[in-house]
Amino acid sequence: MLDNVSSSPRAARSSSPIHEDVEKSVVETMEDVKVTATTYIVDRYAEKRLVRRIDLRIIPASMMIYLLCSLDRSNIGNAKILNSNTDDSLAQTLHISNQQYLNALMIFFVSYTIFETPSNYMLKKFRPSRWIAFLMFAWGTMTMIIGGTTSFGGLVALRFLLGAFEAGLFPGMIYCLTFWYKPEERAVRIALILACATLGGAFGGAIAYGVGMLNRLHGLQAWRYLFLIEGAPSCAGAFLVFAFFPDYPETVSWLSPQDRELATERIKGVASLGHHKITWAEAKTTLKDWRLYVHYLIYITISVPFSSMSLFSPTIVSGLGYTGLDAQLFTVPPYAIAFVVTVSVAWLSDKYEMRSWGTCLSMLIAGASFIVEGALPATAFKTRYVFLCIALSFAFASIPPLLSWLTANLRNTGASTLAVPLNVSVGQVGQIIGVYIYKSSESPGYPTGHYTNAGFLLCGAVSVFGLRIMYLRRNRALQPGEKKWRL
């Protein structure tokens, strides 16, 4: 009996349907526990707190770095006419013609195009903090050396090197944002960084106005002081960037282990992890993706006014009736307004998931403003100045949502590493065009420059609308559960 009793439970369990159901239920429960154990639940309150901490570490530093970069890139526009009324401007001191000046501007974009994608790869290889610090120190040094140049050949050589060292910064920063932020979080942050180009224009004009007072101090022209003063902060800031700029979410020491895990897990599936190596398969797929080339072509259309406004706004303002140091001072309001407009458009684009509309409408407004500016009489100084402010503001405002739209539709590390610098590199075609459209012979009206900017912007707006339709059609063709393309 005892033997029968002791063996019966096993027999009962193996033969009873009830026990089979119980065992099956236990197994399924254990499997559920395993799945739950490997599924990361994001605490939304903790995530918001974390994003605020990331913002404080990354965004102000990135803004300051790009501000210094913009100052060192575009200060040649201020130097060209600084103290021209006393024959002490850069063009007059170096005895260069207008065509030579344009060639010096153009050579910057040639090297910028050549070194942009390789520089982004080096950023990945050496870590963002180290590579960006190196670039800062190098371009700051080149800027200061320009202050001592005495010939056209020296100016061209130094501008080439300046372009080579600045090439990796902007695409590198956009790439860094992709492994710290979700797609819907990027546009306003890209805008804050890019808007520092507008602040660079504002501060550049104000600084040039003040530095102009130093003309012939110790026998040096003021434009030389301008390059020395604006290059030095980049060299000094490089050491701070090397020590404090964050690299990857899972490596920074200022986050706790829990926050590092949250920073990594919250972007999985929606963004790239920057430390992952690029595979040839990813690179090949990215290079063969034709829709990305539409993004690149659109970026060319906005690069034309971005370049021309950055380099020629002091010249354009001088054609509005302002001369001498006043021409430097009156470049400040358009850029100050552009900062506010750029950030506002980006914030709305992010908030309402309307990146394509933010870009398209900004291009339309800027394009129409350039047409009006070109059509107005040369003597309508005040009205032309108003439309210059509008055109410049919305031309700059179209860029952040355009870049955010691109990065939001990149789905692996290879695409992020290659597509962003390729986008900006191809855009250099537009920047080179922008160098040549404002002809000195057409002062003060500059109709060719204004109409060219308008044409590119309006073509870009139409292209953005067409690309939006393409994404909408792709979304309609998706199967349930497939990831949608962002608009």
RODO-2510 file (C-alpha; in nm, 4 decimals, decimal comma):
residues 487
     n   res          X          Y          Z
     1     m     0,0000     0,0000     0,0000
     2     l     0,2743     0,2366     0,0935
     3     d     0,4474     0,1674    -0,2338
     4     n     0,1271     0,2259    -0,4219
     5     v     0,0652     0,5470    -0,2349
     6     s     0,4151     0,6828    -0,2905
     7     s     0,4110     0,6125    -0,6612
     8     s     0,0587     0,7276    -0,7283
     9     p     0,1190     1,1037    -0,7223
    10     r     0,3631     1,0821    -1,0140
    11     a     0,1215     0,8621    -1,2007
    12     a    -0,1641     1,0937    -1,1181
    13     r     0,0282     1,4028    -1,2328
    14     s     0,1305     1,2453    -1,5571
    15     s    -0,2132     1,1169    -1,6378
    16     s    -0,4401     1,3910    -1,5000
    17     p    -0,5455     1,6659    -1,7465
    18     i    -0,5796     1,9021    -1,4529
    19     h    -0,2156     1,8598    -1,3512
    20     e    -0,1024     1,8932    -1,7109
    21     d    -0,2806     2,2278    -1,7315
    22     v    -0,1167     2,3374    -1,4049
    23     e     0,2297     2,2444    -1,5297
    24     k     0,1690     2,4192    -1,8609
    25     s     0,0513     2,7289    -1,6754
    26     v     0,3637     2,7288    -1,4562
    27     v     0,5923     2,7009    -1,7604
    28     e     0,4121     2,9842    -1,9407
    29     t     0,4296     3,1978    -1,6273
    30     m     0,8050     3,1369    -1,6005
    31     e     0,8486     3,2361    -1,9658
    32     d     0,6492     3,5548    -1,9026
    33     v     0,8758     3,6334    -1,6075
    34     k     1,1815     3,5907    -1,8306
    35     v     1,0356     3,8266    -2,0924
    36     t     0,9451     4,0797    -1,8238
    37     a     1,2964     4,0563    -1,6826
    38     t     1,4480     4,1488    -2,0156
    39     t     1,1984     4,4250    -2,0991
    40     y     1,3060     4,7722    -1,9823
    41     i     1,0245     4,9928    -1,8537
    42     v     1,0993     5,3640    -1,8980
    43     d     0,9956     5,5823    -1,6061
    44     r     0,8613     5,8954    -1,7765
    45     y     0,9292     6,1214    -1,4766
    46     a     1,2856     5,9939    -1,4471
    47     e     1,3268     6,0329    -1,8223
    48     k     1,2222     6,3992    -1,8142
    49     r     1,4633     6,4640    -1,5288
    50     l     1,7392     6,2881    -1,7200
    51     v     1,6760     6,4854    -2,0401
    52     r     1,7030     6,8087    -1,8433
    53     r     2,0409     6,6969    -1,7085
    54     i     2,1581     6,5992    -2,0565
    55     d     2,0418     6,9332    -2,1928
    56     l     2,2407     7,1254    -1,9344
    57     r     2,5548     6,9307    -2,0204
    58     i     2,5323     6,9185    -2,3987
    59     i     2,3279     7,2064    -2,5403
    60     p     2,4943     7,5173    -2,3850
    61     a     2,8397     7,3733    -2,4603
    62     s     2,7412     7,2880    -2,8181
    63     m     2,5917     7,6325    -2,8676
    64     m     2,9059     7,8048    -2,7475
    65     i     3,1303     7,5850    -2,9641
    66     y     2,9240     7,6520    -3,2750
    67     l     2,9072     8,0238    -3,1942
    68     l     3,2883     8,0368    -3,1882
    69     c     3,2999     7,8343    -3,5102
    70     s     3,0580     8,0734    -3,6808
    71     l     3,2524     8,3786    -3,5678
    72     d     3,5808     8,2404    -3,7010
    73     r     3,4213     8,1371    -4,0304
    74     s     3,2302     8,4532    -4,1172
    75     n     3,4468     8,7276    -3,9659
    76     i     3,6166     8,7697    -4,3021
    77     g     3,2944     8,9382    -4,4186
    78     n     3,3334     9,1969    -4,1428
    79     a     3,7073     9,2306    -4,2039
    80     k     3,6530     9,2977    -4,5747
    81     i     3,4907     9,6371    -4,5102
    82     l     3,6170     9,7177    -4,1581
    83     n     3,7595    10,0736    -4,1585
    84     s     3,7330    10,0912    -4,5365
    85     n     3,6690    10,4648    -4,5056
    86     t     4,0331    10,5034    -4,3948
    87     d     4,1691    10,2492    -4,6480
    88     d     4,2465     9,9988    -4,3695
    89     s     4,0113     9,7107    -4,4541
    90     l     4,1357     9,3591    -4,5286
    91     a     4,0770     9,3982    -4,9027
    92     q     4,2605     9,7307    -4,9135
    93     t     4,5514     9,6228    -4,6934
    94     l     4,6221     9,3017    -4,8851
    95     h     4,5513     9,4721    -5,2212
    96     i     4,3130     9,1994    -5,3389
    97     s     4,0489     9,2388    -5,6043
    98     n     3,6864     9,1482    -5,5543
    99     q     3,7374     8,8283    -5,7570
   100     q     4,0339     8,7273    -5,5407
   101     y     3,8248     8,7873    -5,2305
   102     l     3,5522     8,5603    -5,3691
   103     n     3,8107     8,2922    -5,4450
   104     a     3,9338     8,3117    -5,0856
   105     l     3,5776     8,2534    -4,9693
   106     m     3,5229     7,9680    -5,2130
   107     i     3,8362     7,7746    -5,1173
   108     f     3,7002     7,7394    -4,7644
   109     f     3,4015     7,5434    -4,8945
   110     v     3,6186     7,3245    -5,1161
   111     s     3,8155     7,1948    -4,8188
   112     y     3,4979     7,1845    -4,6097
   113     t     3,3424     6,9476    -4,8636
   114     i     3,6512     6,7278    -4,8906
   115     f     3,7085     6,6786    -4,5175
   116     e     3,3536     6,6670    -4,3820
   117     t     3,2751     6,2946    -4,4053
   118     p     3,6276     6,1775    -4,3061
   119     s     3,6126     6,4109    -4,0082
   120     n     3,2860     6,2566    -3,8934
   121     y     3,4510     5,9149    -3,9055
   122     m     3,7436     6,0453    -3,6975
   123     l     3,4979     6,1811    -3,4411
   124     k     3,3637     5,8297    -3,4052
   125     k     3,7118     5,6783    -3,3859
   126     f     3,8616     5,9177    -3,1291
   127     r     3,5439     6,0066    -2,9315
   128     p     3,3561     6,3381    -2,9627
   129     s     3,5296     6,5219    -2,6780
   130     r     3,8800     6,4565    -2,8106
   131     w     3,8087     6,5192    -3,1771
   132     i     3,5990     6,8332    -3,1287
   133     a     3,8653     6,9736    -2,8939
   134     f     4,1324     6,9121    -3,1581
   135     l     3,9220     7,0799    -3,4276
   136     m     3,8547     7,3824    -3,2051
   137     f     4,2193     7,4375    -3,1227
   138     a     4,3184     7,3964    -3,4884
   139     w     4,0610     7,6345    -3,6380
   140     g     4,1232     7,8903    -3,3615
   141     t     4,4930     7,8802    -3,4447
   142     m     4,4231     7,9244    -3,8169
   143     t     4,1991     8,2237    -3,7436
   144     m     4,4678     8,3946    -3,5381
   145     i     4,7306     8,3307    -3,8053
   146     i     4,5025     8,4933    -4,0663
   147     g     4,5385     8,8096    -3,8571
   148     g     4,9077     8,8114    -3,9484
   149     t     4,8822     8,7318    -4,3190
   150     t     5,0308     8,9774    -4,5653
   151     s     4,9358     8,8330    -4,9052
   152     f     4,6517     8,6876    -5,1053
   153     g     4,8267     8,3489    -5,1269
   154     g     4,8592     8,3312    -4,7495
   155     l     4,4928     8,4194    -4,7066
   156     v     4,3837     8,1449    -4,9481
   157     a     4,6040     7,8798    -4,7849
   158     l     4,4801     7,9641    -4,4365
   159     r     4,1158     7,9717    -4,5448
   160     f     4,1637     7,6245    -4,6952
   161     l     4,3006     7,4935    -4,3648
   162     l     4,0260     7,6722    -4,1709
   163     g     3,7635     7,4929    -4,3813
   164     a     3,9357     7,1576    -4,3283
   165     f     3,9286     7,1936    -3,9497
   166     e     3,5776     7,3376    -3,9248
   167     a     3,4338     7,0762    -4,1618
   168     g     3,3623     6,8098    -3,9028
   169     l     3,2038     7,0223    -3,6336
   170     f     2,8441     7,0790    -3,7417
   171     p     2,7697     6,7311    -3,8845
   172     g     2,9560     6,5853    -3,5879
   173     m     2,7342     6,7682    -3,3418
   174     i     2,4174     6,6667    -3,5258
   175     y     2,5419     6,3089    -3,5238
   176     c     2,6131     6,3280    -3,1472
   177     l     2,2549     6,4362    -3,0820
   178     t     2,1277     6,1161    -3,2447
   179     f     2,2606     5,8987    -2,9635
   180     w     2,1464     6,1282    -2,6826
   181     y     1,7987     6,2316    -2,8024
   182     k     1,4912     6,0801    -2,9639
   183     p     1,3903     6,2085    -3,3098
   184     e     1,1059     6,4186    -3,1714
   185     e     1,3470     6,5868    -2,9287
   186     r     1,6066     6,6986    -3,1808
   187     a     1,4694     6,9845    -3,3935
   188     v     1,4577     7,2461    -3,1206
   189     r     1,8034     7,1418    -2,9975
   190     i     1,9468     7,1512    -3,3489
   191     a     1,7853     7,4936    -3,3796
   192     l     1,9489     7,6201    -3,0611
   193     i     2,2870     7,5101    -3,1951
   194     l     2,2345     7,6314    -3,5508
   195     a     2,0816     7,9572    -3,4308
   196     c     2,4215     8,0366    -3,2854
   197     a     2,5245     8,1045    -3,6456
   198     t     2,2746     8,3908    -3,6301
   199     l     2,4163     8,4939    -3,2931
   200     g     2,7586     8,4722    -3,4527
   201     g     2,6412     8,7219    -3,7134
   202     a     2,4988     8,9478    -3,4430
   203     f     2,7995     8,9270    -3,2132
   204     g     3,0350     8,9445    -3,5117
   205     g     2,8909     9,2777    -3,6165
   206     a     2,8970     9,4127    -3,2607
   207     i     3,2523     9,2899    -3,1992
   208     a     3,3700     9,4320    -3,5308
   209     y     3,2158     9,7655    -3,4378
   210     g     3,4126     9,7729    -3,1127
   211     v     3,7359     9,6368    -3,2607
   212     g     3,7149     9,8980    -3,5345
   213     m     3,8027    10,1553    -3,2677
   214     l     4,1438     9,9878    -3,2311
   215     n     4,2449    10,0663    -3,5870
   216     r     4,6176    10,1468    -3,6203
   217     l     4,6791    10,0785    -3,2513
   218     h     5,0485     9,9801    -3,2325
   219     g     5,0555    10,0114    -3,6107
   220     l     4,8103     9,7273    -3,6787
   221     q     4,4882     9,7504    -3,8752
   222     a     4,1696     9,6706    -3,6813
   223     w     4,0854     9,3681    -3,8996
   224     r     4,4018     9,1982    -3,7722
   225     y     4,2895     9,2500    -3,4136
   226     l     3,9505     9,1072    -3,5143
   227     f     4,1016     8,7723    -3,6188
   228     l     4,3282     8,7580    -3,3138
   229     i     4,0492     8,8388    -3,0686
   230     e     3,7966     8,5989    -3,2233
   231     g     4,0419     8,3094    -3,2691
   232     a     4,1787     8,3037    -2,9145
   233     p     3,8565     8,1843    -2,7378
   234     s     3,8398     7,8766    -2,9638
   235     c     4,1928     7,7770    -2,8663
   236     a     4,1212     7,8269    -2,4953
   237     g     3,7825     7,6545    -2,5120
   238     a     3,9366     7,3440    -2,6678
   239     f     4,0864     7,2442    -2,3324
   240     l     3,7475     7,2695    -2,1601
   241     v     3,5853     7,0620    -2,4336
   242     f     3,8540     6,7945    -2,4003
   243     a     3,7922     6,7709    -2,0258
   244     f     3,4154     6,8078    -1,9974
   245     f     3,2277     6,7478    -2,3255
   246     p     3,0228     6,4233    -2,2987
   247     d     3,0901     6,1317    -2,5301
   248     y     2,8368     5,8470    -2,5099
   249     p     2,5447     5,7914    -2,2695
   250     e     2,6887     5,4656    -2,1332
   251     t     3,0378     5,6064    -2,0635
   252     v     2,9893     5,9445    -1,8925
   253     s     3,0821     5,9637    -1,5243
   254     w     2,8333     6,2361    -1,4311
   255     l     2,5390     5,9956    -1,4678
   256     s     2,4618     5,7232    -1,2163
   257     p     2,4544     5,3620    -1,3413
   258     q     2,0735     5,3758    -1,3376
   259     d     2,0684     5,6999    -1,5402
   260     r     2,3237     5,5635    -1,7863
   261     e     2,1010     5,2614    -1,8384
   262     l     1,7953     5,4831    -1,8823
   263     a     1,9797     5,7118    -2,1262
   264     t     2,0714     5,4097    -2,3377
   265     e     1,7492     5,2130    -2,3160
   266     r     1,5167     5,5043    -2,3893
   267     i     1,6598     5,5563    -2,7389
   268     k     1,6917     5,1923    -2,8420
   269     g     1,4885     5,1302    -3,1531
   270     v     1,4471     5,5004    -3,2320
   271     a     1,8080     5,6248    -3,2518
   272     s     2,1637     5,5057    -3,3030
   273     l     2,4258     5,4214    -3,0422
   274     g     2,7299     5,6211    -3,1438
   275     h     2,9927     5,3728    -3,0260
   276     h     2,8700     5,0932    -3,2534
   277     k     3,0958     5,0242    -3,5496
   278     i     2,9759     5,0912    -3,9018
   279     t     2,9300     4,7798    -4,1096
   280     w     2,9840     4,7748    -4,4838
   281     a     2,6277     4,6516    -4,5275
   282     e     2,4948     4,9607    -4,3453
   283     a     2,7197     5,1910    -4,5464
   284     k     2,6153     5,0302    -4,8749
   285     t     2,2470     5,0529    -4,7876
   286     t     2,2855     5,4193    -4,6939
   287     l     2,4708     5,5087    -5,0121
   288     k     2,2101     5,3340    -5,2283
   289     d     1,9067     5,4906    -5,0578
   290     w     1,7798     5,7366    -5,3210
   291     r     1,5415     5,9219    -5,0879
   292     l     1,8427     6,0485    -4,8921
   293     y     1,9706     6,2193    -5,2053
   294     v     1,6467     6,4148    -5,2209
   295     h     1,7249     6,5401    -4,8699
   296     y     2,0755     6,6314    -4,9875
   297     l     1,9464     6,8242    -5,2896
   298     i     1,7029     7,0162    -5,0703
   299     y     1,9919     7,1070    -4,8411
   300     i     2,1718     7,2607    -5,1398
   301     t     1,8792     7,4985    -5,1924
   302     i     1,8955     7,6319    -4,8369
   303     s     2,2764     7,6443    -4,8338
   304     v     2,2802     7,9181    -5,0993
   305     p     2,1103     8,1857    -4,8831
   306     f     2,2814     8,0535    -4,5673
   307     s     2,6212     8,1097    -4,7262
   308     s     2,5446     8,4391    -4,8966
   309     m     2,3830     8,5918    -4,5889
   310     s     2,6634     8,4755    -4,3569
   311     l     2,9351     8,6232    -4,5784
   312     f     2,7731     8,9258    -4,7369
   313     s     2,5304     9,0691    -4,4822
   314     p     2,7758     9,3491    -4,3868
   315     t     2,8179     9,4294    -4,7576
   316     i     2,4413     9,4223    -4,8166
   317     v     2,3807     9,6464    -4,5153
   318     s     2,6421     9,8904    -4,6416
   319     g     2,4350     9,9076    -4,9604
   320     l     2,1347    10,0156    -4,7555
   321     g     2,2887    10,3508    -4,6812
   322     y     2,5036    10,2572    -4,3792
   323     t     2,8761    10,3183    -4,4053
   324     g     3,1878    10,2737    -4,1928
   325     l     3,1366    10,1185    -3,8516
   326     d     2,7587    10,1731    -3,8786
   327     a     2,7518     9,9011    -4,1440
   328     q     2,8879     9,6594    -3,8822
   329     l     2,6432     9,7711    -3,6151
   330     f     2,3330     9,7398    -3,8337
   331     t     2,4060     9,3730    -3,9092
   332     v     2,3104     9,2935    -3,5492
   333     p     1,9258     9,3308    -3,5601
   334     p     1,8645     9,0912    -3,8541
   335     y     2,0620     8,8164    -3,6822
   336     a     1,9065     8,8810    -3,3417
   337     i     1,5586     8,8481    -3,4972
   338     a     1,6726     8,5373    -3,6867
   339     f     1,7721     8,3687    -3,3590
   340     v     1,4216     8,4074    -3,2158
   341     v     1,2489     8,2992    -3,5390
   342     t     1,4766     7,9970    -3,5857
   343     v     1,4188     7,8612    -3,2361
   344     s     1,0436     7,9289    -3,2531
   345     v     0,9977     7,7479    -3,5851
   346     a     1,1994     7,4501    -3,4607
   347     w     1,0014     7,4305    -3,1364
   348     l     0,6717     7,4303    -3,3253
   349     s     0,8037     7,1705    -3,5721
   350     d     0,8976     6,9378    -3,2856
   351     k     0,5859     6,9995    -3,0797
   352     y     0,3426     6,9253    -3,3615
   353     e     0,5590     6,6727    -3,5535
   354     m     0,5554     6,9065    -3,8560
   355     r     0,9195     6,9157    -3,9642
   356     s     0,8386     6,9140    -4,3343
   357     w     0,5851     7,1948    -4,2961
   358     g     0,8244     7,3966    -4,0782
   359     t     1,0879     7,3745    -4,3504
   360     c     0,8520     7,4295    -4,6435
   361     l     0,6726     7,7347    -4,5032
   362     s     0,9977     7,8955    -4,3864
   363     m     1,1433     7,8554    -4,7350
   364     l     0,8322     8,0066    -4,8943
   365     i     0,8378     8,3115    -4,6652
   366     a     1,2114     8,3661    -4,7127
   367     g     1,1865     8,3197    -5,0894
   368     a     0,9014     8,5686    -5,1210
   369     s     1,0924     8,8205    -4,9069
   370     f     1,3997     8,7957    -5,1286
   371     i     1,1813     8,8602    -5,4356
   372     v     1,0365     9,1729    -5,2758
   373     e     1,3827     9,2882    -5,1696
   374     g     1,5171     9,2451    -5,5220
   375     a     1,2207     9,4254    -5,6776
   376     l     1,2258     9,7295    -5,4484
   377     p     1,3982    10,0483    -5,5661
   378     a     1,7606    10,0786    -5,4578
   379     t     1,6692    10,3929    -5,2636
   380     a     1,3999    10,2220    -5,0495
   381     f     1,6514    10,1664    -4,7728
   382     k     1,4186    10,1146    -4,4756
   383     t     1,1771     9,8816    -4,6555
   384     r     1,4627     9,6752    -4,7951
   385     y     1,6140     9,6493    -4,4479
   386     v     1,2846     9,5146    -4,3093
   387     f     1,2605     9,2498    -4,5786
   388     l     1,6266     9,1613    -4,5276
   389     c     1,5422     9,0827    -4,1639
   390     i     1,2471     8,8628    -4,2698
   391     a     1,4352     8,6851    -4,5478
   392     l     1,7427     8,6122    -4,3372
   393     s     1,5365     8,4951    -4,0389
   394     f     1,3227     8,2405    -4,2229
   395     a     1,6092     8,1221    -4,4449
   396     f     1,7988     8,0212    -4,1295
   397     a     1,4790     7,8900    -3,9658
   398     s     1,4236     7,6316    -4,2401
   399     i     1,7453     7,4430    -4,1624
   400     p     1,6857     7,2866    -3,8140
   401     p     1,3560     7,1115    -3,8985
   402     l     1,5097     6,9969    -4,2283
   403     l     1,8040     6,8351    -4,0478
   404     s     1,5780     6,6930    -3,7775
   405     w     1,3555     6,5435    -4,0481
   406     l     1,6585     6,3747    -4,2032
   407     t     1,7925     6,2293    -3,8773
   408     a     1,4441     6,1163    -3,7710
   409     n     1,4303     5,8908    -4,0772
   410     l     1,7750     5,7339    -4,0329
   411     r     1,7401     5,3914    -3,8765
   412     n     2,0867     5,2560    -3,8064
   413     t     2,4338     5,3656    -3,6989
   414     g     2,5788     5,3485    -4,0480
   415     a     2,3090     5,5739    -4,1860
   416     s     2,3588     5,8274    -3,9068
   417     t     2,7359     5,8284    -3,9421
   418     l     2,7333     5,8689    -4,3210
   419     a     2,4111     6,0475    -4,4138
   420     v     2,4518     6,3546    -4,1916
   421     p     2,8005     6,4544    -4,3139
   422     l     2,7081     6,3620    -4,6714
   423     n     2,4054     6,5886    -4,6430
   424     v     2,6159     6,8826    -4,5280
   425     s     2,8966     6,8012    -4,7733
   426     v     2,6632     6,8020    -5,0714
   427     g     2,5180     7,1236    -4,9348
   428     q     2,8557     7,2886    -4,9856
   429     v     2,7669     7,3095    -5,3546
   430     g     2,5016     7,5589    -5,2503
   431     q     2,7443     7,7424    -5,0243
   432     i     2,9906     7,7820    -5,3110
   433     i     2,7115     7,9209    -5,5300
   434     g     2,6258     8,1644    -5,2515
   435     v     2,9780     8,3057    -5,2647
   436     y     2,9333     8,4405    -5,6176
   437     i     2,5762     8,5716    -5,6351
   438     y     2,6198     8,9143    -5,4731
   439     k     2,8066     9,1148    -5,7358
   440     s     2,9826     9,4332    -5,6309
   441     s     2,8891     9,5901    -5,9658
   442     e     2,5194     9,5684    -5,8672
   443     s     2,5507     9,7656    -5,5429
   444     p     2,3365     9,8823    -5,3720
   445     g     2,0387     9,6806    -5,5004
   446     y     2,2066     9,3408    -5,5633
   447     p     1,9125     9,2007    -5,7656
   448     t     2,1038     8,8921    -5,8873
   449     g     2,1824     8,7867    -5,5323
   450     h     1,8293     8,8362    -5,4034
   451     y     1,6589     8,6660    -5,6978
   452     t     1,9022     8,3733    -5,6906
   453     n     1,8330     8,3161    -5,3220
   454     a     1,4595     8,3360    -5,3914
   455     g     1,4792     8,0863    -5,6759
   456     f     1,6668     7,8272    -5,4753
   457     l     1,4381     7,8670    -5,1729
   458     l     1,1193     7,8299    -5,3747
   459     c     1,2558     7,5234    -5,5562
   460     g     1,3498     7,3816    -5,2168
   461     a     1,0000     7,4402    -5,0817
   462     v     0,8459     7,2510    -5,3751
   463     s     1,0956     6,9661    -5,3241
   464     v     1,0133     6,9433    -4,9529
   465     f     0,6436     6,9180    -5,0356
   466     g     0,7141     6,6423    -5,2892
   467     l     0,9272     6,4493    -5,0405
   468     r     0,6506     6,4758    -4,7825
   469     i     0,4047     6,3208    -5,0297
   470     m     0,6509     6,0370    -5,0935
   471     y     0,6746     5,9612    -4,7212
   472     l     0,2955     5,9720    -4,6869
   473     r     0,2605     5,7151    -4,9657
   474     r     0,5225     5,4925    -4,8061
   475     n     0,3373     5,5074    -4,4748
   476     r     0,0105     5,4031    -4,6394
   477     a     0,1840     5,0991    -4,7888
   478     l     0,3252     4,9810    -4,4539
   479     q     0,2009     4,6641    -4,2897
   480     p     0,0503     4,6834    -3,9375
   481     g     0,3281     4,7131    -3,6812
   482     e     0,5908     4,8480    -3,9236
   483     k     0,7695     5,1661    -3,8216
   484     k     0,6284     5,4726    -3,9927
   485     w     0,8335     5,7362    -4,1697
   486     r     0,8277     6,0662    -3,9870
   487     l     0,6903     6,3823    -4,1432
***
